[in-house]
Amino acid sequence: FPWYFIYLTAVALLPSMGFYHCAKQFINWRSFSFTFFIMVLISLLWEVTLALPYQWWGYQHHTMMGIYISAWHGLPLEGIVVWFSVTFATVILYEVIKIWQASGRSVKNAFLCA
């Protein structure tokens, strides 16, 4: 069963998609795009060129979906998704907390955009 993908979806993707509507107008998209590109590039190069070939870490294959990129030392699809989703979720969460702090409203009203 793909536990790792389910965890990524529940912890990173669903909350960031839920808060996206509130935060999208406050995000500097040009800066986000540049940072997103650099973060994903460095992370993937690190995993593909050092971490997986030298077996500094690995993945538990029984918790993966079963889609692997063989040209990248068998990197599972979840290894790529984690860098995309965590970067996006971090920016969304940061902006939502910043909006909440600046608004002076309660947590419920600020996070639900009421």
Buried (B, 14 or more C-beta within 10 A) or exposed (E): EBEBBEEBBEEBBEBBEEBBEBBEEBBEEEEBEEBBEEBBEEBBEEBBEEBBEEEEEEBEEEBBBEEBBEEBBEBBBBBBBBBBBBBBBBBBBEBBBEBBEEEEEEEEEBBEEE
